[in-house]
Amino acid sequence: MLEQKTESEKAVVIIPEIYGVNQYIKDWADFFKDQGYEPFCVDLSGRDHVYGYSESNAAYNDFMIEIGFDRYKEIVVYIKELKRHYKKIIVFGSSVGATIAWRLTESRCCDGMIGYYGSRIRDYLEVSPVCPCLLVFPEQEKSFEVQSIIPKLGQKDMVEMLVVPGKHGFADPYGKDFHELSENKGLDMVKYFLRKIAHL
């Protein structure tokens, strides 16, 4: 049973990357706590295992075989349980976590969604969010051309986007593709988005 940890009436459900709940994800939890949100990190594997960045192939295979993008259905149930304790719930996801978060925006379970470099969102462009969404992309992705999906996403009423210089992982100070200026630009946009959500 989930219980309210603080007096906050706002919660954020954080969905991690393929690596698990590592320091980068914990830093996001601290960031949201500073913004007045009670953070709940979802451990997708259920094993408390954190992969190192050098284990990206194993982490990716584990995600695709053991977890997958349909995990959003379980997270909807998790959020509905949280709704008993919090008035406002947003979802934050990074990389594969952003794609999972994107898939649950049609379910009416959350009040907002923030996704960082959710490159596989390109496979789910049919999703029509019913809550405000902020999608932050890098200019460069290895697997596809970011600008190819921007027009389609831009047609959706609830979606705001930001494309910043850098590569997938630009916001992760522990990774090789960290881009400080883009990280700061992204954080400014997230803060603006949160202020807007607060008045809805």
PyRosetta script that sets phi, psi and omega in degrees:
from pyrosetta import init, pose_from_sequence

init()
pose = pose_from_sequence("MLEQKTESEKAVVIIPEIYGVNQYIKDWADFFKDQGYEPFCVDLSGRDHVYGYSESNAAYNDFMIEIGFDRYKEIVVYIKELKRHYKKIIVFGSSVGATIAWRLTESRCCDGMIGYYGSRIRDYLEVSPVCPCLLVFPEQEKSFEVQSIIPKLGQKDMVEMLVVPGKHGFADPYGKDFHELSENKGLDMVKYFLRKIAHL")
pose.set_psi(1, 130.5)
pose.set_omega(1, 178.7)
pose.set_phi(2, -82.5)
pose.set_psi(2, 136.9)
pose.set_omega(2, 179.6)
pose.set_phi(3, -125.5)
pose.set_psi(3, 149.8)
pose.set_omega(3, 178.1)
pose.set_phi(4, -69.7)
pose.set_psi(4, 130.4)
pose.set_omega(4, -175.8)
pose.set_phi(5, -91.3)
pose.set_psi(5, -30.4)
pose.set_omega(5, -175.7)
pose.set_phi(6, -134.7)
pose.set_psi(6, -174.1)
pose.set_omega(6, 178.0)
pose.set_phi(7, -81.9)
pose.set_psi(7, -5.9)
pose.set_omega(7, -177.2)
pose.set_phi(8, -60.9)
pose.set_psi(8, 141.5)
pose.set_omega(8, 176.7)
pose.set_phi(9, -97.1)
pose.set_psi(9, 3.0)
pose.set_omega(9, -177.7)
pose.set_phi(10, -121.0)
pose.set_psi(10, 139.5)
pose.set_omega(10, 178.2)
pose.set_phi(11, -131.9)
pose.set_psi(11, 154.7)
pose.set_omega(11, 173.9)
pose.set_phi(12, -127.3)
pose.set_psi(12, 131.6)
pose.set_omega(12, 175.1)
pose.set_phi(13, -99.0)
pose.set_psi(13, 120.1)
pose.set_omega(13, -175.1)
pose.set_phi(14, -105.3)
pose.set_psi(14, 121.3)
pose.set_omega(14, -179.0)
pose.set_phi(15, -107.0)
pose.set_psi(15, 117.4)
pose.set_omega(15, -171.2)
pose.set_phi(16, -79.1)
pose.set_psi(16, 179.1)
pose.set_omega(16, 175.0)
pose.set_phi(17, -80.4)
pose.set_psi(17, -172.7)
pose.set_omega(17, -179.6)
pose.set_phi(18, -62.9)
pose.set_psi(18, -19.5)
pose.set_omega(18, -174.8)
pose.set_phi(19, -79.1)
pose.set_psi(19, -19.6)
pose.set_omega(19, -177.9)
pose.set_phi(20, 101.9)
pose.set_psi(20, -166.6)
pose.set_omega(20, -176.8)
pose.set_phi(21, -82.9)
pose.set_psi(21, 80.8)
pose.set_omega(21, -180.0)
pose.set_phi(22, -94.4)
pose.set_psi(22, -170.3)
pose.set_omega(22, -175.4)
pose.set_phi(23, -64.9)
pose.set_psi(23, -35.3)
pose.set_omega(23, 177.3)
pose.set_phi(24, -58.2)
pose.set_psi(24, -44.7)
pose.set_omega(24, 179.1)
pose.set_phi(25, -69.2)
pose.set_psi(25, -38.4)
pose.set_omega(25, 177.6)
pose.set_phi(26, -64.6)
pose.set_psi(26, -34.0)
pose.set_omega(26, 176.5)
pose.set_phi(27, -64.4)
pose.set_psi(27, -38.8)
pose.set_omega(27, 175.9)
pose.set_phi(28, -63.3)
pose.set_psi(28, -39.3)
pose.set_omega(28, 178.0)
pose.set_phi(29, -60.1)
pose.set_psi(29, -42.9)
pose.set_omega(29, 178.1)
pose.set_phi(30, -64.4)
pose.set_psi(30, -40.0)
pose.set_omega(30, 178.7)
pose.set_phi(31, -59.6)
pose.set_psi(31, -48.4)
pose.set_omega(31, -178.3)
pose.set_phi(32, -67.4)
pose.set_psi(32, -33.8)
pose.set_omega(32, 176.5)
pose.set_phi(33, -61.6)
pose.set_psi(33, -40.6)
pose.set_omega(33, 177.7)
pose.set_phi(34, -64.0)
pose.set_psi(34, -25.2)
pose.set_omega(34, 178.9)
pose.set_phi(35, -88.8)
pose.set_psi(35, 3.7)
pose.set_omega(35, 177.1)
pose.set_phi(36, 93.6)
pose.set_psi(36, 10.8)
pose.set_omega(36, 179.7)
pose.set_phi(37, -103.4)
pose.set_psi(37, 138.0)
pose.set_omega(37, 172.8)
pose.set_phi(38, -80.9)
pose.set_psi(38, 117.5)
pose.set_omega(38, -175.6)
pose.set_phi(39, -87.5)
pose.set_psi(39, 140.6)
pose.set_omega(39, 173.3)
pose.set_phi(40, -128.7)
pose.set_psi(40, 111.1)
pose.set_omega(40, 179.7)
pose.set_phi(41, -89.0)
pose.set_psi(41, 128.4)
pose.set_omega(41, 179.5)
pose.set_phi(42, -89.9)
pose.set_psi(42, 121.3)
pose.set_omega(42, 175.2)
pose.set_phi(43, -89.6)
pose.set_psi(43, 100.2)
pose.set_omega(43, -173.5)
pose.set_phi(44, -61.6)
pose.set_psi(44, -35.3)
pose.set_omega(44, -175.8)
pose.set_phi(45, -80.0)
pose.set_psi(45, -25.6)
pose.set_omega(45, -176.4)
pose.set_phi(46, 74.6)
pose.set_psi(46, 8.9)
pose.set_omega(46, -176.9)
pose.set_phi(47, -114.8)
pose.set_psi(47, 3.3)
pose.set_omega(47, -177.5)
pose.set_phi(48, 56.3)
pose.set_psi(48, 23.1)
pose.set_omega(48, -179.0)
pose.set_phi(49, -91.2)
pose.set_psi(49, 133.3)
pose.set_omega(49, 177.2)
pose.set_phi(50, -115.2)
pose.set_psi(50, 123.5)
pose.set_omega(50, 176.9)
pose.set_phi(51, -84.6)
pose.set_psi(51, 146.2)
pose.set_omega(51, 171.5)
pose.set_phi(52, -80.4)
pose.set_psi(52, 161.1)
pose.set_omega(52, -178.3)
pose.set_phi(53, -64.2)
pose.set_psi(53, -26.1)
pose.set_omega(53, 178.1)
pose.set_phi(54, -72.7)
pose.set_psi(54, -11.0)
pose.set_omega(54, -179.6)
pose.set_phi(55, -102.9)
pose.set_psi(55, 30.0)
pose.set_omega(55, -173.2)
pose.set_phi(56, -60.3)
pose.set_psi(56, -37.5)
pose.set_omega(56, -179.9)
pose.set_phi(57, -64.2)
pose.set_psi(57, -46.2)
pose.set_omega(57, 179.2)
pose.set_phi(58, -64.7)
pose.set_psi(58, -40.2)
pose.set_omega(58, -179.9)
pose.set_phi(59, -64.4)
pose.set_psi(59, -41.6)
pose.set_omega(59, -179.9)
pose.set_phi(60, -66.0)
pose.set_psi(60, -45.3)
pose.set_omega(60, 179.2)
pose.set_phi(61, -61.4)
pose.set_psi(61, -41.3)
pose.set_omega(61, 179.3)
pose.set_phi(62, -62.3)
pose.set_psi(62, -42.6)
pose.set_omega(62, 179.5)
pose.set_phi(63, -62.5)
pose.set_psi(63, -48.1)
pose.set_omega(63, -175.1)
pose.set_phi(64, -67.3)
pose.set_psi(64, -35.6)
pose.set_omega(64, -176.7)
pose.set_phi(65, -85.0)
pose.set_psi(65, -44.6)
pose.set_omega(65, -171.9)
pose.set_phi(66, -95.3)
pose.set_psi(66, -23.6)
pose.set_omega(66, -171.4)
pose.set_phi(67, -118.3)
pose.set_psi(67, -76.1)
pose.set_omega(67, 177.3)
pose.set_phi(68, 81.1)
pose.set_psi(68, 167.2)
pose.set_omega(68, -174.8)
pose.set_phi(69, -78.9)
pose.set_psi(69, -9.0)
pose.set_omega(69, 176.5)
pose.set_phi(70, -78.3)
pose.set_psi(70, -2.5)
pose.set_omega(70, -179.2)
pose.set_phi(71, -60.9)
pose.set_psi(71, -15.9)
pose.set_omega(71, -179.6)
pose.set_phi(72, -58.1)
pose.set_psi(72, -28.6)
pose.set_omega(72, -178.4)
pose.set_phi(73, -63.6)
pose.set_psi(73, -38.3)
pose.set_omega(73, 177.9)
pose.set_phi(74, -71.4)
pose.set_psi(74, -34.6)
pose.set_omega(74, -178.4)
pose.set_phi(75, -69.8)
pose.set_psi(75, -31.3)
pose.set_omega(75, 174.5)
pose.set_phi(76, -57.5)
pose.set_psi(76, -44.1)
pose.set_omega(76, 179.3)
pose.set_phi(77, -63.2)
pose.set_psi(77, -42.5)
pose.set_omega(77, 178.9)
pose.set_phi(78, -60.0)
pose.set_psi(78, -45.1)
pose.set_omega(78, -178.7)
pose.set_phi(79, -66.7)
pose.set_psi(79, -39.1)
pose.set_omega(79, 179.1)
pose.set_phi(80, -62.0)
pose.set_psi(80, -33.3)
pose.set_omega(80, 175.8)
pose.set_phi(81, -68.1)
pose.set_psi(81, -42.6)
pose.set_omega(81, 177.9)
pose.set_phi(82, -62.8)
pose.set_psi(82, -31.9)
pose.set_omega(82, -178.7)
pose.set_phi(83, -58.5)
pose.set_psi(83, -20.1)
pose.set_omega(83, 179.0)
pose.set_phi(84, -70.4)
pose.set_psi(84, -19.2)
pose.set_omega(84, -174.6)
pose.set_phi(85, -116.6)
pose.set_psi(85, -18.8)
pose.set_omega(85, -174.8)
pose.set_phi(86, -127.2)
pose.set_psi(86, 141.5)
pose.set_omega(86, -179.2)
pose.set_phi(87, -78.5)
pose.set_psi(87, -32.6)
pose.set_omega(87, -176.7)
pose.set_phi(88, -132.2)
pose.set_psi(88, 129.2)
pose.set_omega(88, 179.9)
pose.set_phi(89, -130.0)
pose.set_psi(89, 126.9)
pose.set_omega(89, 172.7)
pose.set_phi(90, -114.8)
pose.set_psi(90, 163.1)
pose.set_omega(90, 179.9)
pose.set_phi(91, -121.7)
pose.set_psi(91, 134.1)
pose.set_omega(91, 175.4)
pose.set_phi(92, -121.2)
pose.set_psi(92, 134.7)
pose.set_omega(92, 176.5)
pose.set_phi(93, -138.4)
pose.set_psi(93, 147.3)
pose.set_omega(93, 178.2)
pose.set_phi(94, -122.0)
pose.set_psi(94, 130.6)
pose.set_omega(94, 179.7)
pose.set_phi(95, 58.7)
pose.set_psi(95, -120.2)
pose.set_omega(95, 179.4)
pose.set_phi(96, -59.8)
pose.set_psi(96, -30.8)
pose.set_omega(96, 177.5)
pose.set_phi(97, -63.4)
pose.set_psi(97, -33.9)
pose.set_omega(97, 178.3)
pose.set_phi(98, -68.4)
pose.set_psi(98, -37.9)
pose.set_omega(98, 178.6)
pose.set_phi(99, -67.8)
pose.set_psi(99, -40.5)
pose.set_omega(99, 176.2)
pose.set_phi(100, -62.8)
pose.set_psi(100, -43.9)
pose.set_omega(100, 179.1)
pose.set_phi(101, -61.7)
pose.set_psi(101, -40.6)
pose.set_omega(101, 178.4)
pose.set_phi(102, -59.1)
pose.set_psi(102, -39.9)
pose.set_omega(102, -176.5)
pose.set_phi(103, -69.7)
pose.set_psi(103, -21.7)
pose.set_omega(103, -179.0)
pose.set_phi(104, -95.8)
pose.set_psi(104, 3.7)
pose.set_omega(104, -179.2)
pose.set_phi(105, -72.9)
pose.set_psi(105, -9.8)
pose.set_omega(105, 176.4)
pose.set_phi(106, -88.3)
pose.set_psi(106, -7.9)
pose.set_omega(106, -168.5)
pose.set_phi(107, -88.1)
pose.set_psi(107, -4.3)
pose.set_omega(107, -179.5)
pose.set_phi(108, 62.7)
pose.set_psi(108, 20.5)
pose.set_omega(108, -178.8)
pose.set_phi(109, -92.8)
pose.set_psi(109, -19.1)
pose.set_omega(109, -176.7)
pose.set_phi(110, -124.9)
pose.set_psi(110, 161.8)
pose.set_omega(110, -176.1)
pose.set_phi(111, -98.3)
pose.set_psi(111, -5.2)
pose.set_omega(111, 179.3)
pose.set_phi(112, -178.2)
pose.set_psi(112, 159.1)
pose.set_omega(112, -178.6)
pose.set_phi(113, -141.8)
pose.set_psi(113, 136.5)
pose.set_omega(113, 176.0)
pose.set_phi(114, -124.8)
pose.set_psi(114, 127.8)
pose.set_omega(114, -179.8)
pose.set_phi(115, -129.1)
pose.set_psi(115, 128.5)
pose.set_omega(115, 177.3)
pose.set_phi(116, -105.1)
pose.set_psi(116, 129.1)
pose.set_omega(116, -178.8)
pose.set_phi(117, 33.8)
pose.set_psi(117, 57.7)
pose.set_omega(117, 175.6)
pose.set_phi(118, -84.9)
pose.set_psi(118, 76.3)
pose.set_omega(118, -172.4)
pose.set_phi(119, -63.3)
pose.set_psi(119, -29.4)
pose.set_omega(119, -178.8)
pose.set_phi(120, -81.4)
pose.set_psi(120, 0.4)
pose.set_omega(120, 171.1)
pose.set_phi(121, -56.8)
pose.set_psi(121, -26.1)
pose.set_omega(121, 178.8)
pose.set_phi(122, -59.0)
pose.set_psi(122, -22.0)
pose.set_omega(122, 178.3)
pose.set_phi(123, -85.9)
pose.set_psi(123, -7.6)
pose.set_omega(123, -175.6)
pose.set_phi(124, -131.1)
pose.set_psi(124, 44.2)
pose.set_omega(124, -178.6)
pose.set_phi(125, -71.7)
pose.set_psi(125, -10.2)
pose.set_omega(125, 178.1)
pose.set_phi(126, -77.5)
pose.set_psi(126, -12.4)
pose.set_omega(126, 179.7)
pose.set_phi(127, -62.0)
pose.set_psi(127, 133.2)
pose.set_omega(127, 176.9)
pose.set_phi(128, -119.4)
pose.set_psi(128, 96.7)
pose.set_omega(128, -175.7)
pose.set_phi(129, -62.2)
pose.set_psi(129, 144.8)
pose.set_omega(129, 175.3)
pose.set_phi(130, -108.8)
pose.set_psi(130, 8.5)
pose.set_omega(130, 175.4)
pose.set_phi(131, -132.4)
pose.set_psi(131, 158.7)
pose.set_omega(131, 178.3)
pose.set_phi(132, -61.4)
pose.set_psi(132, 137.5)
pose.set_omega(132, -179.1)
pose.set_phi(133, -129.3)
pose.set_psi(133, 141.6)
pose.set_omega(133, 172.2)
pose.set_phi(134, -120.6)
pose.set_psi(134, 120.0)
pose.set_omega(134, 179.4)
pose.set_phi(135, -113.6)
pose.set_psi(135, 123.6)
pose.set_omega(135, -179.0)
pose.set_phi(136, -113.4)
pose.set_psi(136, 119.8)
pose.set_omega(136, -177.9)
pose.set_phi(137, -119.9)
pose.set_psi(137, 152.2)
pose.set_omega(137, 169.6)
pose.set_phi(138, -84.5)
pose.set_psi(138, 160.5)
pose.set_omega(138, 176.7)
pose.set_phi(139, -66.7)
pose.set_psi(139, -29.9)
pose.set_omega(139, -174.8)
pose.set_phi(140, -117.3)
pose.set_psi(140, 127.3)
pose.set_omega(140, 171.9)
pose.set_phi(141, -128.8)
pose.set_psi(141, 137.4)
pose.set_omega(141, -179.2)
pose.set_phi(142, -65.1)
pose.set_psi(142, -37.0)
pose.set_omega(142, -168.4)
pose.set_phi(143, -90.0)
pose.set_psi(143, -15.6)
pose.set_omega(143, -178.8)
pose.set_phi(144, -163.8)
pose.set_psi(144, 169.7)
pose.set_omega(144, 178.8)
pose.set_phi(145, -91.1)
pose.set_psi(145, 112.0)
pose.set_omega(145, -175.5)
pose.set_phi(146, -55.1)
pose.set_psi(146, -43.6)
pose.set_omega(146, -176.4)
pose.set_phi(147, -62.9)
pose.set_psi(147, -17.1)
pose.set_omega(147, -178.8)
pose.set_phi(148, -69.8)
pose.set_psi(148, -23.3)
pose.set_omega(148, -178.3)
pose.set_phi(149, -103.9)
pose.set_psi(149, -11.0)
pose.set_omega(149, -175.8)
pose.set_phi(150, -60.9)
pose.set_psi(150, -44.9)
pose.set_omega(150, 179.7)
pose.set_phi(151, -59.5)
pose.set_psi(151, -41.9)
pose.set_omega(151, -178.6)
pose.set_phi(152, -65.9)
pose.set_psi(152, -45.0)
pose.set_omega(152, 179.4)
pose.set_phi(153, -66.3)
pose.set_psi(153, -34.0)
pose.set_omega(153, -178.6)
pose.set_phi(154, -67.0)
pose.set_psi(154, -16.9)
pose.set_omega(154, 178.5)
pose.set_phi(155, -80.3)
pose.set_psi(155, -10.8)
pose.set_omega(155, -176.6)
pose.set_phi(156, -87.7)
pose.set_psi(156, 129.9)
pose.set_omega(156, -173.6)
pose.set_phi(157, -58.4)
pose.set_psi(157, -38.2)
pose.set_omega(157, -170.8)
pose.set_phi(158, -91.5)
pose.set_psi(158, 3.8)
pose.set_omega(158, -170.2)
pose.set_phi(159, -107.7)
pose.set_psi(159, 126.8)
pose.set_omega(159, 169.1)
pose.set_phi(160, -110.9)
pose.set_psi(160, 146.9)
pose.set_omega(160, -178.5)
pose.set_phi(161, -132.6)
pose.set_psi(161, 151.8)
pose.set_omega(161, 173.2)
pose.set_phi(162, -137.6)
pose.set_psi(162, 127.0)
pose.set_omega(162, 175.5)
pose.set_phi(163, -114.2)
pose.set_psi(163, 123.2)
pose.set_omega(163, -175.1)
pose.set_phi(164, -119.5)
pose.set_psi(164, 156.8)
pose.set_omega(164, 176.2)
pose.set_phi(165, -60.0)
pose.set_psi(165, 144.8)
pose.set_omega(165, 177.4)
pose.set_phi(166, 124.3)
pose.set_psi(166, -171.0)
pose.set_omega(166, -177.3)
pose.set_phi(167, -118.4)
pose.set_psi(167, 174.0)
pose.set_omega(167, 173.6)
pose.set_phi(168, -53.6)
pose.set_psi(168, 122.7)
pose.set_omega(168, -177.4)
pose.set_phi(169, 101.8)
pose.set_psi(169, 8.0)
pose.set_omega(169, -175.2)
pose.set_phi(170, -59.9)
pose.set_psi(170, -24.1)
pose.set_omega(170, -175.5)
pose.set_phi(171, -92.6)
pose.set_psi(171, -0.4)
pose.set_omega(171, -174.8)
pose.set_phi(172, -99.1)
pose.set_psi(172, 104.3)
pose.set_omega(172, -177.4)
pose.set_phi(173, -67.2)
pose.set_psi(173, -10.6)
pose.set_omega(173, -179.7)
pose.set_phi(174, -96.3)
pose.set_psi(174, -6.1)
pose.set_omega(174, -177.1)
pose.set_phi(175, -101.6)
pose.set_psi(175, 169.1)
pose.set_omega(175, -175.1)
pose.set_phi(176, -76.5)
pose.set_psi(176, -16.2)
pose.set_omega(176, -176.4)
pose.set_phi(177, -107.3)
pose.set_psi(177, 21.1)
pose.set_omega(177, 179.2)
pose.set_phi(178, -60.3)
pose.set_psi(178, 135.3)
pose.set_omega(178, -180.0)
pose.set_phi(179, -132.4)
pose.set_psi(179, 100.6)
pose.set_omega(179, -169.5)
pose.set_phi(180, -61.1)
pose.set_psi(180, -43.3)
pose.set_omega(180, -179.6)
pose.set_phi(181, -61.9)
pose.set_psi(181, -41.3)
pose.set_omega(181, 179.4)
pose.set_phi(182, -70.1)
pose.set_psi(182, -36.7)
pose.set_omega(182, 176.2)
pose.set_phi(183, -59.1)
pose.set_psi(183, -46.5)
pose.set_omega(183, -179.1)
pose.set_phi(184, -64.1)
pose.set_psi(184, -40.0)
pose.set_omega(184, 178.2)
pose.set_phi(185, -63.1)
pose.set_psi(185, -42.4)
pose.set_omega(185, 177.9)
pose.set_phi(186, -62.7)
pose.set_psi(186, -43.9)
pose.set_omega(186, -179.8)
pose.set_phi(187, -63.6)
pose.set_psi(187, -38.7)
pose.set_omega(187, 177.5)
pose.set_phi(188, -61.6)
pose.set_psi(188, -41.1)
pose.set_omega(188, 179.7)
pose.set_phi(189, -67.5)
pose.set_psi(189, -39.9)
pose.set_omega(189, 178.5)
pose.set_phi(190, -62.5)
pose.set_psi(190, -43.2)
pose.set_omega(190, 179.4)
pose.set_phi(191, -62.1)
pose.set_psi(191, -42.4)
pose.set_omega(191, 177.3)
pose.set_phi(192, -61.1)
pose.set_psi(192, -44.6)
pose.set_omega(192, -179.7)
pose.set_phi(193, -62.0)
pose.set_psi(193, -42.9)
pose.set_omega(193, 179.9)
pose.set_phi(194, -64.1)
pose.set_psi(194, -38.5)
pose.set_omega(194, 178.2)
pose.set_phi(195, -63.3)
pose.set_psi(195, -39.5)
pose.set_omega(195, 179.6)
pose.set_phi(196, -67.1)
pose.set_psi(196, -43.1)
pose.set_omega(196, 178.6)
pose.set_phi(197, -60.4)
pose.set_psi(197, -37.3)
pose.set_omega(197, -176.3)
pose.set_phi(198, -61.1)
pose.set_psi(198, -25.2)
pose.set_omega(198, -176.9)
pose.set_phi(199, -98.0)
pose.set_psi(199, 5.5)
pose.set_omega(199, 178.6)
pose.set_phi(200, -86.5)
pose.dump_pdb("model.pdb")
